[in-house]
């Protein structure tokens, strides 16, 4: 499941339209992308994991941007 979450995160970060759909109905996007109707508890866990990974990616990008202002990479 972790591998599928990683793929969903990468896809969401690279596709603004899919990200907009995810923000409106994350469970539907996950099930559509994975291609499996998951039990609610698994969907909820996946949504939480994906949102956390997206936040980490965004924070990492922000930190890299700030470091770039000071000439560090």
Rosetta blueprint (number, residue, H / E / L):
1 X L
2 X H
3 X H
4 X H
5 X H
6 X H
7 X H
8 X H
9 X H
10 X H
11 X H
12 X H
13 X H
14 X H
15 X L
16 X H
17 X H
18 X H
19 X H
20 X H
21 X H
22 X H
23 X H
24 X H
25 X L
26 X H
27 X H
28 X H
29 X H
30 X H
31 X H
32 X H
33 X H
34 X H
35 X L
36 X L
37 X L
38 X L
39 X L
40 X H
41 X H
42 X H
43 X H
44 X H
45 X H
46 X H
47 X H
48 X H
49 X H
50 X H
51 X H
52 X H
53 X H
54 X H
55 X H
56 X H
57 X H
58 X H
59 X H
60 X H
61 X H
62 X H
63 X H
64 X H
65 X H
66 X H
67 X H
68 X H
69 X H
70 X L
71 X L
72 X L
73 X L
